[in-house]
Amino acid sequence: QVQLVESGGGSVQAGGSLRLSCAASGSIFGINIMGWHRQAPGKQRELVAVITNSGRTTYADSVKGRFTLSRDNAKNTVYLQMNSLKPEDTAVYYCNLIRLGVPNWGQGTQVTVSP
């Protein structure tokens, strides 16, 4: 079983920055993919950024150049540095870990960006 503990959400004005963290524990050994998705009110959950345990990253077009995803394999933790935040980044952000094709989700953390 996989446990994901998220932290770092909050409220910020447009142009500001936030850093999200997600620590994984449990049955996470081996190759896996970790990252973040988000869901805004009335919208579907969408990918924000993911990273493999070899460090390869994939970003949504909407966050490229503003968000940076990194990973500390020793701590089984991923970090999402979010800069130049926009009101449209407002959403619940969910940490995600995929291992052996099975997705696991955190409880979500709210990010609110005011104009």
N, C-alpha and C positions, 0 to 999 in steps of 0.2 A: 504494500500500500504506500502511496505517495502523499506526503503532506507539503503544502505550499503556504508559506507565511509572508504576506505582503505588508509593506509599510511605505510611507512617504507621500501619500496623497494629501490634498488640501486645496486651499483657495489662493489664487494669485491673480494679479492684474495682467492684462494683455502685454506681451513683451517680457514677462517674467520667466522664471525658471523653477522647476521642481525636479526632484530625483526620487524615483521609485526603486524599491528593493524587493527582491523575492528570494527567500531562502527555502531550499528544498531539502527534504529529509525522507527517510524510508527506503523503499525499493527503487533507487534511482541509479544503481550502478550500470555501467555499460554505456552504449551510445544513446544519446537522447538529444532532444531539441527543447530549448527553453525560450520563453519570450513573453510578449504582452499582446493582448487583444483589448479592444475597448468597445463599449456599447453606450451610445447616446440615447436619450429618451426617444422612443418611437422609431428607432433604427435598429438594423441588425448588427450583431457583433461582428467586428471587423479586425483583421490583423493590423497590428502596429509595427512590430518588429520581432524577429526571432533570431536565435543564434544556436549553432551546433556546438557540441563540446570541443570541436576543433577550431572554433572561433569564426566560422563563416556566418555572416549576417545577411538578413533580408529585411528591407524596410518597405513600408507602404509609401507610395509616391507622395502622399500628403504630408509626410513627416521627414522626408529625406532632407538632409542639410540642417535640420533643427534638432532631431532626436539622435541620441547615440546609445546603443545597447552594448553592454560589456558583460563579461562573465568571469567569475572567480571560481574555477573548478575545485580548488582546495576547500572552499567554503560552500560549494554547491549553491552559489548565489548569483543572480543576475541583477544588473543595475540598468535602469533606463533614465538617462539624463535628458531632460526635456527643456530646451531653450526656445526663446522667441515664441512663447506660447500664444495661441490665438483662442478666441471664444469658441471656435468650432472644435477645439480640442477637448472641450468639456464632455466628460463621459465617466462611466465607471470603468476602471482599468482592471483587467483580469490577468493574473499571471498564469502561464500555461506551460506544462511540461508534457512532451510526447515521448514515450518510451515503448519500444516494440509495437509501435503503431497505436498505442492506447493513450488518449488525451487525458490529462488531469488538470483541474482548475483550482485556482485560489478563490477566496471568498469575495474578492473585488475591493478596490479602493477608489473613492471618489476624487476626481480632479475637476475643479471648477475654475474657469478662466473668465474673468469679468472684463468688459470692454474698457 
